[in-house]
Each structure stands twice: as structure tokens, then as C-alpha cells.
């Protein structure tokens, strides 16, 4: 938890997969396929196999790809 708080301070708000999917209108399967193919950024790994994305990088990706 402390690592997540440190990342949050440096990178801005952090989003888990479920939160990213609320912003991007695709299924979980499509989202994971995009990750494997490099269509969507891989995110940042936290201990415990947790991936997070900064709110800003998700919003930037949406601006570039879903307009």
C-alpha cells in the first residue's frame, strides 16, 4: 500500500483495470488484447501482480485514440 501511495504522489491519481474500463467503452477481453498487442500502454506494476495506470496517461490515450 505504501508503494502505491508513493507512486500516487509522483504520478498523479492511479487507476486499476476496473476503473480504466469505466473510462474506455470496451470489454475486459478487448482491453487485455489491446495490452498484449501494445495498443494500450502496459501500465505500472505494483507488488502482488497489480497493474495501475495514471489518470493522465489514460486520458491522453483516449484523446489520441477514441476521437
N, C-alpha and C positions, 0 to 999 in steps of 0.2 A: 504494500500500500504506500509506503514511504517513497519508493521509486516512482510510482505513478504521480504522486504529488510533486516530486521534483521535476518530472517531465512536464507536468501541467504548468508549472511556474515558468519554465523556459520556452515551451512551445505553444502555450495557449490552451484552451479547453480541449480535452481529449474525448474522442467518441469511440465506443465499442461497435462491433459489427451491427448489432441491432439498431443502434442509433444512426449509423450511416445509412442503413436500409430504409429508415424513415424519411431520409432526405433524397434518396435515389429510388425512383419507382421501378425496381426490378426485383425478381425473386432472389432468394438466398443462393440458389444454384447458379443463376446467371452471374451474380456478384462474385462468387467463388471462381467461376470460369474466367471472368474478367481479371481476377487476381493472378490466376495461373498463366494467362496469356499476356500479362503486362498491360492490359487496357486500363486498369485502375491501379494506383500506387499500392505497394505491399503494406505500407503502414509501419509502425514501430512495434517491436516485440518487447513485452514485459515478461518478467518471470511467471512461470505457470502456463506457458503457451498462449498468452493473451496478446492479441494484436489490437492496437489502437491507432487512430488517425487524428490529426489535429483538425479542428473545425475549419480552419483556414484552408488547409490543403484539400479538404472535401469540397468546400465552396468554390475554390479555384478550379477544381476538376469539373464541377457542374457547369461553371461559366464557360469553360473551353469545350465541353463535350455534349451538353444537353440543351444547347441553344438552337 
